[in-house]
Amino acid sequence: MPLAARFHDARDQVLAGVDKAFAEPVRLSFLKNGVVDPARGPVDIEAVLRVGGGNETNMAGGWAASWRTQLAAGKAELHINAAAYAGPAIRTGDRVKALSRKAEPWFNVERVDDRGEARLVLELSET
């Protein structure tokens, strides 16, 4: 098997393992000019949502600690498996809600990073 094929197979296995362990149901709600966009109905998917402010501190420091500090200021990130996502294009101003968490707020999509081959990464802020 060529090196590139082995790389893609390994990457896909890692993504599947991460999603199996950490993905949760979330709702993507698409807005246009601040109101629900009728051309892009809501979509429920499973994705990895990381929200700051909990008790999961990184005592070792380093990159993970700085990432954690950034998220603790009301920020969050949603990581979507790009290969599995078939919904409408996600844009700044759309909204995200965790469906399985009690009293979790809606989040605004502040930035969409679709440059990666494997993940769509949404930077979120609380509404």
Phi, psi and chi 1 to 4 in degrees:
 res  aa     phi    psi   chi1   chi2   chi3   chi4
   1 MET       -  133.0  178.3 -178.3  -70.3      -
   2 PRO   -62.3  154.9  -16.3   25.0      -      -
   3 LEU   -56.3  -45.0 -179.8   59.9      -      -
   4 ALA   -60.6  -41.0      -      -      -      -
   5 ALA   -65.7  -40.5      -      -      -      -
   6 ARG   -63.7  -40.8  -72.2 -164.8  -47.0 -105.3
   7 PHE   -60.4  -49.2  166.7   78.5      -      -
   8 HIS   -64.2  -38.8  -67.4  -62.6      -      -
   9 ASP   -62.8  -45.9  -74.0  -14.2      -      -
  10 ALA   -63.1  -44.2      -      -      -      -
  11 ARG   -59.6  -45.6 -179.4 -154.6   57.6 -144.7
  12 ASP   -63.8  -37.1  -66.9  -15.7      -      -
  13 GLN   -66.7  -41.4  -71.1  176.3    3.6      -
  14 VAL   -64.2  -46.4  169.2      -      -      -
  15 LEU   -59.2  -43.5  -70.7  174.2      -      -
  16 ALA   -62.4  -39.7      -      -      -      -
  17 GLY   -66.2  -43.2      -      -      -      -
  18 VAL   -63.0  -46.2  168.2      -      -      -
  19 ASP   -63.4  -39.6  -73.8  -10.4      -      -
  20 LYS   -61.7  -38.4 -175.9  175.4 -178.9  179.7
  21 ALA   -83.6  -35.4      -      -      -      -
  22 PHE  -121.6  -13.7  -63.1  107.9      -      -
  23 ALA   -69.9  148.1      -      -      -      -
  24 GLU  -142.2  161.6   61.3 -176.3  -77.8      -
  25 PRO   -71.8  131.8   17.8  -22.2      -      -
  26 VAL  -134.9  153.7  -62.9      -      -      -
  27 ARG  -108.6  129.8  174.3  161.8  -66.2  142.7
  28 LEU  -100.5  124.0  -58.5  175.4      -      -
  29 SER  -116.7  125.4 -177.8      -      -      -
  30 PHE  -100.4  129.5  -54.9   99.7      -      -
  31 LEU  -117.0  155.3  -54.9 -179.8      -      -
  32 LYS  -138.4  119.7 -176.9  175.0 -175.4  177.0
  33 ASN    56.2   36.1  -60.8  -35.6      -      -
  34 GLY    84.0   -0.6      -      -      -      -
  35 VAL  -124.2  162.2  -64.2      -      -      -
  36 VAL   -57.0  131.8  173.3      -      -      -
  37 ASP   -87.6  110.3 -176.5   -7.6      -      -
  38 PRO   -65.2  -21.1   20.3  -27.9      -      -
  39 ALA   -79.1  -14.6      -      -      -      -
  40 ARG  -131.4   86.1  -60.0 -176.3  -57.9  148.9
  41 GLY   -65.4  159.6      -      -      -      -
  42 PRO   -61.2  151.2   17.2  -23.4      -      -
  43 VAL  -131.5  133.4  174.5      -      -      -
  44 ASP  -102.1  127.2  -67.8  -11.9      -      -
  45 ILE  -136.3  175.5   62.9  168.3      -      -
  46 GLU  -110.7  131.4  -69.9 -149.5   -4.5      -
  47 ALA  -154.7  167.8      -      -      -      -
  48 VAL   -92.2  113.8  178.7      -      -      -
  49 LEU  -107.8  125.7  176.8   64.4      -      -
  50 ARG  -118.3  119.8  -70.0  -71.5  173.2 -124.2
  51 VAL  -121.3  134.0  179.6      -      -      -
  52 GLY   -81.6  171.5      -      -      -      -
  53 GLY    98.7    2.4      -      -      -      -
  54 GLY   -88.3 -163.1      -      -      -      -
  55 ASN   -93.1    3.4  -66.3  -31.5      -      -
  56 GLU   -85.8   75.0  -41.4   85.2    8.1      -
  57 THR   -88.6  151.2   56.4      -      -      -
  58 ASN  -101.5  105.3 -179.3  -14.8      -      -
  59 MET   -77.0  -16.1  -59.3  -53.5  -77.0      -
  60 ALA   -78.8  -17.3      -      -      -      -
  61 GLY    79.1 -160.7      -      -      -      -
  62 GLY    84.7 -162.7      -      -      -      -
  63 TRP   -58.2  -44.2  179.5   82.4      -      -
  64 ALA   -62.5  -36.3      -      -      -      -
  65 ALA   -66.5  -41.0      -      -      -      -
  66 SER   -68.4  -37.3   64.5      -      -      -
  67 TRP   -62.0  -42.8 -176.8   71.6      -      -
  68 ARG   -62.5  -42.6 -175.5   82.0 -174.5  115.1
  69 THR   -62.6  -41.2  -58.8      -      -      -
  70 GLN   -63.1  -41.3  -68.7  171.3    1.8      -
  71 LEU   -71.3  -26.1  -70.8 -178.3      -      -
  72 ALA   -66.9  -14.2      -      -      -      -
  73 ALA   -90.6   36.7      -      -      -      -
  74 GLY    82.4   11.8      -      -      -      -
  75 LYS   -99.4  160.7  -62.1  -73.8 -176.4 -178.7
  76 ALA  -151.2  165.5      -      -      -      -
  77 GLU  -135.1  143.1  -76.0 -171.4   -9.9      -
  78 LEU  -118.2  126.9 -175.0   68.5      -      -
  79 HIS  -111.8  115.6  -65.0 -112.7      -      -
  80 ILE  -109.5  134.7  -59.2  170.6      -      -
  81 ASN   -66.4  109.5 -178.1  -22.3      -      -
  82 ALA   -62.6  -35.5      -      -      -      -
  83 ALA   -69.3  -28.0      -      -      -      -
  84 ALA   -93.1  -15.1      -      -      -      -
  85 TYR   -83.6  122.4 -179.3   70.5      -      -
  86 ALA  -121.9   11.3      -      -      -      -
  87 GLY   -80.7 -174.8      -      -      -      -
  88 PRO   -63.4  159.9  -16.4   26.4      -      -
  89 ALA   -59.7  136.8      -      -      -      -
  90 ILE   -94.3  133.4  -55.5  164.8      -      -
  91 ARG  -126.3  159.5  -58.9  178.9 -171.3  142.1
  92 THR   -56.2  135.0  -60.7      -      -      -
  93 GLY   100.0  -15.5      -      -      -      -
  94 ASP   -71.1  174.1  -69.8  -22.6      -      -
  95 ARG  -128.3  156.8  -62.4 -131.2  173.1  124.6
  96 VAL  -135.5  139.8  173.0      -      -      -
  97 LYS  -138.1  133.7 -179.0  168.3 -179.2   56.2
  98 ALA   -75.3  126.9      -      -      -      -
  99 LEU   -87.8  -23.5  -62.3  174.8      -      -
 100 SER   -99.3    1.2   62.6      -      -      -
 101 ARG  -103.6  132.3  -61.1 -177.3 -169.8 -165.2
 102 LYS   -70.8  135.5  -68.3 -176.2  179.3 -175.1
 103 ALA    59.0   23.8      -      -      -      -
 104 GLU   -76.7  133.6 -168.1   66.9   39.3      -
 105 PRO   -74.0  167.1   30.8  -36.5      -      -
 106 TRP   -74.4  147.3  -79.4   93.1      -      -
 107 PHE  -115.2  143.9  -67.2   93.9      -      -
 108 ASN   -87.5  141.0  -73.9  -38.7      -      -
 109 VAL   -82.0  114.5  175.8      -      -      -
 110 GLU   -91.3  -32.3  -61.2  -65.4  -27.4      -
 111 ARG  -157.5  142.6 -171.4  170.9   81.5   84.1
 112 VAL  -115.6  122.9  178.2      -      -      -
 113 ASP  -108.2  104.3 -177.2   -5.0      -      -
 114 ASP  -110.9   20.2   59.2   -2.0      -      -
 115 ARG   -78.1  -24.0  -65.1  172.3  -65.0  167.5
 116 GLY   -75.7  149.9      -      -      -      -
 117 GLU   -76.0  -30.4 -178.1  179.4  -38.9      -
 118 ALA   -99.8  -32.4      -      -      -      -
 119 ARG  -131.5  144.5  -64.8  -82.9 -169.4 -161.6
 120 LEU   -93.4  126.7  -63.3  171.8      -      -
 121 VAL  -114.7  120.1  178.8      -      -      -
 122 LEU  -104.6  124.6  -50.1 -176.4      -      -
 123 GLU   -87.4  129.5  -71.5 -176.2   13.1      -
 124 LEU  -122.0  156.0  -50.4  171.7      -      -
 125 SER  -136.8  154.4   64.4      -      -      -
 126 GLU   -68.5  143.5  -71.4 -172.5   31.0      -
 127 THR   -78.3      -   57.6      -      -      -
